[in-house]
Amino acid sequence: MASQRRGNGQRRARQQADRRLMLMVIGGTAAIILVVALAVLLPRAGAPDRSVAAAAQPEITGSAPQVAEGEPLVPQATPTPAPDPEPTPEPAAQGGTVTFAQLRAATRPTPTAPGYGLVFSEADTEEKIIAITVDDCFQADNLQKMVDKAIEVGGKFTIFPIGRNVLKQAQSEVLKYAWEHGFELENHTFTHNGLYRCSDEEMAREIFMQQQALSHILGVEYHCHFLRPKGGDARRDQRMQVYAEQLGYYGIAHWSCAGSTSTEKEIARALKPGAIYLFHTTTDNDLDKLLDFMSYATQKGYQLVTLNEMFGYPENETEPLTMAAKDYPVPPLESYTRVYDVYKPTRYSWGVYLLQEKLVELGYMKGEPDGVYGRDCAKCVKAYQKDHGMEPTGVADVALQEAIFGVPSGA
């Protein structure tokens, strides 16, 4: 019994020793934790209460900003402002960032030949955008309905009014209303002239005075970006292109679908990214077709944009008028180097006019030049080709014109 009690006492002693060791370990661990906590918290004791500072800031409300045209598709950090003595052009790409304007600029056409400008018939794009253009504007009420419909479906279009119509009060009110709502106004000559048989002075006046008519009704010096000759007939006329470029225009506006001469089904079938449509304000041919088409196109997911927007150009520039718009002098056509184009039946051009003038002088043609390359003109060219050992095609190619004028193309 004595030995059993001694064994029990030894076990209790060992158990008490184990408990004391465990308490020492726990106490040491707690001390370490306390020291670490104090080391972290004490340096922050003097810092301001950030929860109070945060509560003092104004609440940020509203939705996140949307990406708009001309803004980067990829958000960029705000750079630190730095003095820049000269304006820096928008970069083509910066750190992988591409703007809407840069994407759409890649859809622009290229010149048909050296010495010639751009003709815009459609955009080479897969983006679901189309450009509707409306010419002449004889019917102000119909134009107002078209503008209102475009606004209703969240779109815009480009208007090519005749200069004389611009100055009519009813039309001027609608045109100014459209411009104030972001629509684009461009040049369709002052009297609806095709320009291909005008003198240099007459051509310059036709183009410049239409732009000045727009300036007059808008109350600013307005700069057009696109020129559309009557019927688009002379769109490849070098002289006209040179003068438009001289005024700062981007080129000649044409179209890929003529809505005025197409059925509603044909207009719908022509719907594709980058298409340019031609309409007028007439009731019988255009009004209902255009109103229905704007609804149809937007329901198909297309956006109605201006020509500036389609090809990545800025809005038309304006400046304060320094005198009455009608008193601005007409800039004369500057000298340029002629580059011969190829002419065949159905062509309208100042180059055709000059060729006819020469054929009359050489006795191959009778009457007055008219700038239209018709069948009679082709017969006269054939006769000249036969007499001078050329293949009688009736087509006025570069070689024939170099022979007739005695001057190489581009010289």
Secondary structure, 3 states (H helix, E strand, C coil): CHHHHHHHHHHHHHHHHHHHHHHHHHHHHHHHHHHHHHHHHHHHCCCCCHHHHHHHCCCCCCCCCCCCCCCECCCCCCCCCCCCCCCCCCCCCECCECEHHHHHHCCCCCCCCCCCCCEECECCCCCCEEEEEEEECCCHHHHHHHHHHHHHCCCCCEEEECHHHHCCHHHHHHHHHHHHCCCEECECCCCCCCCCCCCHHHHHHHHHHHHHHHHHHHCCEECCCEECCHHHCCCCCHHHHHHHHHCCCCEEECCCEEHHHCCHHHHHHCCCCCEEEEEECCHHHHHHHHHHHHHHHHHCCCEEECHHHHCCCCCCCEECCCCCHHHCCCCCCCCCCCCCCCECCCEECHHHHHHHHHHHHCCCCCCCCCCEECHHHHHHHHHHHHHCCCCCCCCECHHHHHHHHCCCCCC
